[in-house]
Amino acid sequence: MELILIPVVVEFLSLFDFNSVFCEERESASMGGAPSSAGGVVVEGEQAARRYECRSQASDAYRQSFERRAELCFLTNPQMSSGPISYDSTIRPSPKQSLPVCESSIVEVNAMESIACSTDYTAYVALDWADKKHAWALQEAGQKRMETGWLDNTPEAVEVWAMELARRFGERSIALAVEQPRGAVVAKLSKYAHLVIHPVPPSMLAHYRQTFCPSGAKSDPGDSRLLLELLTQHRDQLRTLRPDTPETRRLQLLSEARRKIVDDRTAGKNQLTNWLKQVFPQVLDWFDDIGMPLALGFLRRWPTLQSLGHKRKETLRRFFKQRNCRSRERIEQRLEAIATAVPATNDEMLLEAAIVVIRHLVVLVEQHNKTIADLDDRIAKAYRAHPDYPIAHSMPGIGPALGPRLIAAVGTDRDRFANATELQCYTGIAPVITRSGNQKWVHWRWACSKFLRQGFQEWAQHSIGFCGWAKEYYTRQKAKGKAHHAIVRALAFKWIRIYFRCWKDHQPYDDERYLAAITTPRPKPPDKPEGQSGSLAVQWETHAGFSKVNAISC
């Protein structure tokens, strides 16, 4: 049955506001050019000052963009069909090729390929995001037709688009699938109450696309249709964005920002070390850490050994004392090393470039240190004010750095995880078991947040020095020949179960209570009633060389 493409002018008929939310990535998911729009949305400065009120001029301009005709089929493969699912042409050739449709179009889906929709939402929308323009697909609940179009990646265009959806469907809930757990697109869309966002992991969409398109051809409209199919047919495998408490979101964002700044500082220190090895390697031995304020101040003043020249010892001694270096022995060692140092190179061109780059990197690392200190202060205040502070603070090995990361990872929604196993899988601590026939392979989880897994492993490692049974467990496993990191992950596996129960019951950790629980003998299972045997007796008989079951008895 051929697909009927009917161009229409889509009319939408109010808008709500919504606080941004934090994404929860589904554990089960971890297992596993667009034509330019000639009619853009123009918003006057007066409209922008009034939170982009939907006036007739903006609505007309946006509706005109739907009337522009464009080619909706796969641009990378002209043999691909423009139907709701773009199959590989080598598997299912298209009867009609490169059929042009409107920028906003309605695709009539035949009965064999109709998408099953539930009545929980009034409509389903899929958005394949891009840097300049998004491709979207829409299907009303209980309908067989699919509408498609393009959306400019601007706050004004998104505002008008979301408002039109609210007007059209009476501000009722609309399911929205987007291939982004968090980012610019989610930040723009999460403020609308009528849009219920379902993040789709990129790996899920990539594997789903590969199923129907083995050749690897793809396009934004095709991906939006696949996203819509995932949303309507496999919505039970997706999670919705649910806002956590403001206290938790503050810790989440501040902790993640700190981690990124620390990584940037490490990258800057590595670049600085690389340049110093070329022109001034001695300074790496004179200071324990090249990122410490004393070393940065030294390099800011003397970036090369040649710039240090024949400075008087009293000048250098005064420099170290002014920066709180009180060890006289250490100062004299540095002064003696400076007096006997030999330049690593005399290449003037290399030295000229090194001076500029080293001073730039010094300023960069110094700014990173200031930003990290500011974030540490904000995180400490937010951590102490959080309702779950007593629980996290009671855990052995948890300090001011790991505590906020622990709360940020688990959150405050007690219904988020049904059991400790879900939390272990979400954090990446639980291993993955792969079975095929007689083969069995146990490996660590690849599709997970590395930041969360690192945090829980660091906590488990620190707990060895603060918890008696954790240290005993580590020693016992080490004696069995287990590797260090394998033991730490196994210990983190135990700590997650403990924290989950304390978190679920709103109770701080009690070491004595835990030891009493694990040493108390478990009750024996009840005896079986008389006359019941624990095994089955199977009687076989042979007919024509084949064996079959004749009778089974208890």
N, C-alpha and C positions, 0 to 999 in steps of 0.2 A: 504494500500500500504506500503510495507516495505521500510525502509530507507536504502540507499546504501552508505556505508562508503568506500571511496576510499583514500588510503594513497598516499600522494604526497610529493614532495620536493618543498616547496614554494620558488619561486624566486621573489625577489623584485628588483626593479631597482632603491635623493640628499637631502640635509638637509639644513634647514634654522634655523636661530636663532630668538628667540622671548623673549621679556621681560615678566617677571612673572606678573600675573594679580590677581585681588582681586575678590573673589567669590561673586555672588549675589544669594541669596537663593530665589527660587520662592515661592510666597505667596500661590498659589494654592496647591503646594506640602506640605506646612506646615499644610493644613487642613487634613487635613487628617492624609584528608591531601592529598595533591596533590602528585602524584608520582614524585620522584626526577629525575632531568634531569642529565643524565650522561654526556651529551655533553655541558658543559658550555662555555661561551664566555671568551676567554683569550685575554687580551689586553696588549701588551708589554709596558714597561715604556716609550719607545720612542713614541709610539702611544698616550699614555696618555698625554705626554708633548705637542703633536700637536693636542690637543682637540679631541682625539680619532678618528683620521682619519680612514675612512672605507677602510682598506687594504684587500687584498685578503685573508690573513691568518685569520683575524677576521671574514670575511664574510663566509669563508668555515667552520670555527668552529661553527658559529651560524647556518648555514644551516644543519650541521650534527646533531644539536640538534633536528631539525624537523623530522629526519629520525628514531629517537628512538621511539620504540613502547611503548605505555602505555595504561592504561585502562581509558577511558574517562567517563565511566558511574558513577552514584552515588555510592561512596564507602561506604556510611553509610547505603545504602539499596540496596542490589544486585538485587532486583526485579524491580528497576526503569529502565526505558528505557533510552537509550543513544541518543534519538532523539533530535531535536532542542528544544523541550519543555519537561521537565521531569515531567510527570504527576504522581500523586499518584497511586501506583500499585493497591490499593484497588478500584480505580475508573476506571482505564484503564490499564489492564495488558499488559505487553510488550511481543510481539511474540518471541523476541530474548533477552536473558539476558546476561549481562556482555560481550558484544562483544568488543574485543580489537581493538583499532585503533591506528594510529600514534600519536606522540606527537603533530604534526601539521597535521590535517586531513581536508578533505573536506566532508561535509555532504550534500547529495542531498535531498532537501526538496520537498515533493510531492506538487501537485498543490493545494490541499485543505489546506495545512498548510504553504504555501509560505508566506513570509513576504513582506508586501508592502513597497517599497522603493521609495522615490522621487528622482528627478534628481538634487537636490541642491548640493549634495556631490557626489564625485566619489566613496566613500566607507564609510562603517559604521563599527566601531570597538567598542567593549565593553571590559572593563578590570576589572576583579574582583581582587582587590589588596589584598595582604597578606604581612606578614613580610619577608618571604624568597623568595616566588615565586608567580607570578601573572598568573591567567588563563585568556586567551583572546579569543575572538570570532570575526570573520571578515566576512562581506558580502559586495560584490560589489553592486553598485547601479544597479538596474534592473536585478540582477541575483537571482537565486533560491537556490544556494548552499551556505553553511556556512563553513568557515575554522576556526579551533580551534587550540590552542597550549598553551605553557607555556612560561613565561618570567621571568628570574631571576631579583630579586629586587636589582640591582646594577646600578650605573650610566653608566658603560660601556655597559652592556647588553641593557639598555634602549636606549642608544645612537645608537647602531647598529640597534636595532629593528626599531626605528623611522626613521633612514636613509634608511633602506630597504623599508619601506612604501613610503617614498618620491621618491625613485628611481622607485618603481613599478608603482606608480600612477602619475608620472610626476610632483611632487610637488603641485598637486592640493589639494583642501580642503578635509579633511577627518574628519567626525564626530566621536568623541570619547566620550563614556559614561563611567563614573567612579563613584563608590559609595563613593565619598569623595569630599566635597566642597573645602577643602584645607588641605594641609599636605605634607608629603614627596613625595607621588606619583604625586600629582598635581604640586609640585615644580619642579620635574624632567621633566614633560611633557609639562609644560606651555611655555617653551622656544622654542618650535618648531612651526613655523608659519603655517605649513600645517595641524596641529592637532587642530581642534576646539573642545574644551572640553565642554561637557555637564554634569555637576554634577547631580547625582541622589541621593536624600535624602535616607538615610538608611531605614527610615520607609516606604517609597514608595515601595522600592524593597521587604521589608519584607512582606507587605500586598499583593503585586503582587505574590510573591512566595506562600503565603498561599492559594491563589485562586486556583492554579494548584497542590498544594501539601499539602493537609490538614493534612497529617500525621506528618509534620514538618521536614521531611528528606531534607537535603540540601548538596550541595557540591560546590566547587569553579567553576568547569566547568559548572554546572547547573546554577549557578548565573550569569556567564558571558553570557550564552544564554538568560536568562531572561532580562539582561541589554540590550542586543542587540535588543530584541523584543520591549522593552520600547523605545529604541532610534529610531527604524525604524517606529513603529506604533503610538507612542505617543510623538513624538518629539515636537509637539506644546505645550505640557505641561511642557517642560523642558526649562531652560534658559542656555544660553552660557556664558562662562567666558569672560568678556570684561574688558580690562585694564583701570583703572582710571588714572588720572594724577599723576605724581610723587609726587607732593605736597600733594595730598589727601592720597595716599598710605603710605607716610611717617607718616602722622598723624594717620592713621588707625593702622599701625603696632606698633607705639610707644604707642598709647593709650591702645591698647589691652595688650601689654607687661607690661605696668605700672599696669594695673588692676590685672594681674596674679601675679606680684611681691607683690602687696598689699595683695592679698589673702594669698600668702605664708608667708608674715610677720605676718598676723593675726593668721595663724596656728602656727607659731613659738611662738608668744606671748601666745597663749592658752596653749601650752605645758609648757612654762616657768611658767605660772600661776599655772598649775597643780602641778608641782614639788615644787613651793614655798609654796603652801597650805600644803604640807606634812612636810616640814622641816623649812620653814622661812615665815610663814603667815603674820608676822608683817610688812614686807616690802611692802606689798600690800596696807597698810593703810598709810604708810609714803610718798608714791608718788602717784600722781594723775593718771599717766599712766606708766605702767611697761615698755613700749617701748620708753620712753623719754630718751635722752642721759644721764641725771643725774641719773636716776634709773639704767640704764645699766652699767654706770661707777661704781656705788656703788656695784652692784652685781658682777662685774668683780673682784673687790678688796676683797669684803666680801660676798661670796655666801651663808653663813649660819650665824646664830647668834653666834654659837660657834667660828667661825673664827673672828668675830668682837671682841670678848673677852672684855677686860677692856681697850679699847682705851681711851686716854685722850680726853677730850672735845675740847681742842684746836686743836688737830689733825683732828677731825671730822669737826669742824667749818671751818678750813682751806680748807678741801676737798670740802665743799659746796660752799665756796666763789670762789674757783678756777674754778668752773663750772657755774659761773654766777648766783648763787643763792643769791640774795641781800636782801631778806626779813629776817630781823633779828628775827622777831617774829616767822616765820616759821622754821627757823634754831633752835631756842631754843625749840620749840615744839618737833622737831625730836630728839634733844639731850636728852630731858627729857624722851621721849618714849623709846629711846635706853637704857637709864640707868635703866628703870624699866621692860624691856622685859624679858620674861621667855622662854627658849627653848621649841619648840613644841615637840621635840623628842630627845632622847639620844641614839638612835639605831645607832651604829657606822657603820654597813654595809650600812644602808640606807643613812647616811650622806656622806659616801665615794662615793657612786654612784651619789648622788645628786650634789655634788661639780663638778664632771666631766660633768654631763649633763647640769647643769645650766650655767657653763662657756661656753660650746659649744653653747647653745641656745643664750646666750648673744652676742657672736661673730656673730652668724647667723642673729639675728635681727639688729645688727649694720650694717652689710653688706647690708641688705635689705634697711635700711634707706639711705645709701649712693647711692645705685642703684636707688631708687625712686627719690632722689634729682637730680641725673644726668638725669633721664628721664624727670623730670619736666622742667629742663632747656632746653632740646632739644625740648620738646613739645611746650614750650612757644615761642621759636624762629620759629618753623615751623608754629605755629598757626598765629602769626603776619604776616608771609610772605605769607599766603594763600590768594588766590583771594576772597574767600567768608568770609574773616575775618570781613569786615564791616557789613555783614548781621547777622552773628552769634553774634557778639559783641553788636549789637543794641537790642537784645532780652532781656527783663527784667529777671533778675535772672541768667543770663548766666555769668559765671566767667572764670578764666583761666583753671579750671578743666573740666567744662561741655562744654565749647565752642569747644575745639578740638574733644570731643566725638560726639558732634552734627554734625560737618562737616564730621567726619569719618563715621557716620551712613548714612547720606544722599548722600554723594559723590558730584561730580561736573557734572555728566552726566544728563542734563536736560531732556533727553528722557527716563531715567531709570524708572520713575514713570509717568503714564499717568494722574493721578489725585491724590488728597490728600487721597482718600480712600485707594489706594494701599500702600501709605506710612504708613498710620495708621495700616493697617494689617501687613505690613512688620516689623514694630517696636513692634508689639504685644499689642498695646494700644487698637485697635478696638476689641470689644467683638465678640464672636461667637454665632450665633443663631441656635439652633437645633429644628426643627419642625418635628412632627410625629403625624398625625391625629389631634386630638384636643389638643395635648400637645405642649408646647413651653418652651424652656429652654435657657436662656441667661447666658453664662459663659465667663470667660476670656480666652484668647488664650493660649493654652499650647505649641503648636509647633511654637516657635519663639525664637529669640535670647534674653536670659534673660539679657544680658549685655546692649543691646539696650533699652529694656523696662525699665530697672532700670534707665538708663540715662535720658530718657524722663520724668519719674515720678519724679526724683530728680529735674529736671528743673522746672516742674510744681509746685512742693512744694516750691522751692526757689522764684518763681515768685510771690507768695502770698505777700511776704514782700516788693516787689519792684513795683508792678502794682496795681493801684487802682481798676480797674474792676475785676481783678483776686481775690483780697481780698474780694470784695463785693460778688462775685459769691460763694466763699468758705463759707462766713458767711451765705448767703441765703440758701445754701444747707445744712449747718450744722443745721440751725433752722428747717429744714424739717425732721431731724432725720437721715440723710445719714451718713454712716461711713466715717472716714477720708480718707482711701485709695481709696474708691470708688469715693469720690469727687476729689481727686488728679488725678486719672485716667481720669475722665471726663474733668478735666481742661487740662490735657495733650492732650486729644482728640482735644480740641479747639486750643491749641497752635500749634499742628502739621499742622492744616489747615492754620493757619496764616503764619507759617514758610514756608510752601509749596508755598504759593502765593508770598511771598517775595523772596524766592529762585528761583522761576520760572521767576520772573520779574527782578531779579538782583537788588532789591531795599531793603535798610535797613528798619527796622520796625519803624513806626511812630504811637505813641499811639493816638495822636489827630486824625489822619486820620482814624484809626480803629474805634474809638468811633463815629466819624461822619458817618462812613459807616453803623454801626449797628443801629444808631438812625434815619437815613434817612428813611422815609416811603417808602415801596416798592410799585411800580406801580401796580394798580389793573389789573387783567386780562381783556382782551377785551370782550365786551358784545357779546353774541351769536346773529347771524343774526335772523331776525324775521321769525317766522314760525318754528323755531327749538326748541324743548323742551329738557330740561335737563334729562328727564326720559323716560323710555320705558314702553309701555303698552302691557302686555302679556295676551292673551285670551286663556283660557284652555277649553277643552271639554273632556267628559268622555265616554269611550267605553269599555264595558265588565268589568267594575270595575277599569279600568286603566285611568289615566289622561295623556293627551298629549297636546302639544302646538298647538293651532289652528291658531293663527295669532299674529304678533308682529308689533306694530306701535309706532312711536315717539310721 
